[in-house]
């Protein structure tokens, strides 16, 4: 049901949410940018709608909320273990359409890929999604090509208007009732969505694992510096490693954490005996790209990449992921001719 909401009416709704939920949205962190005297837009807790950044793309994704960078799983002593406490509140998360589609990918990997991940599941079961409409495409986005530019299965959508009001489409019964009780004007609302990007990609229909033999990957041996930034900003990269933190010298008291890992950095493929797979950066790039646009689709029926473009935004070597995808057609022709 659509409503035309004022800032004050939306603030009242926020106050209701905060009883049972923490609210997360893209916000500005002053001085938190990658360069000196620059700001950073990333997900964080907010108290009012004025803190939300609607007109810029967040540099980092929402996944930090559901899969924290460092997450304590349990504590241990010499003969006992204690599970880490879950957050006391649920979460209302503001997501753009591409990130909402990324959430479906996370669900597939953590909930439907064998036994459900307990720590993810207990967070996932207690969240609400507010869709942030996109009035226009941002730099490096290619969501239209990936089919992630439109979302419908949200709890509420929100689109800011030039006069400081908001158009919302509310599907949550309790929230709808509150807006109706406040006599908020109703109208039909269709969330803003992007219909065209400046960047387009074309994934070959005939793409197979044979493309791994192409010479195109060698280009990235020298260009890529294996910093892992692309993995850390990507909303669908989910790899992590386990770490034990010991409180005492005997190693019998401490905690176990899972911490983000990256397929692009040194050490990711280290194995017992000192071996390491994919030592060259081009091989790592090949692994990442084909996971996003080949392997995952073969398993789930749709691509892992959602076209948010954050990997292109953050790469210090200006490597374009979308550009790499568009090279796959020629790469397939190369290996087919052989």
Secondary structure, DSSP 4 states (H G I P E B T S, - for coil): -EEEE-HHHHHHHHHHHHHHEEEEEEEEETT-SSSTT--EEEEEE-SSGGG---SS--SS-THHHHS-SEEEEEEE-SS-EEEPPPPSSEEEEEEEHHHHHHHHHHHHHHHSSSSPPHHHHHHHTTEEEEEEP-SSPPTT--HHHHT-S-----SEEEEE-TTS-EEEEE--HHHHHHHHHTTPPB--------S--S------TT--GGGGGSGGGGHHHHH-----HHHHH-TT---EEEEEEESSTTS-SEEEEEEE--TTSTTTTB-TTS-BS--SHHHHHHHHHHIIIIIHHHHHSS-S-----HHHHH-TT---HHHHHHTHHHHHHHHHH-
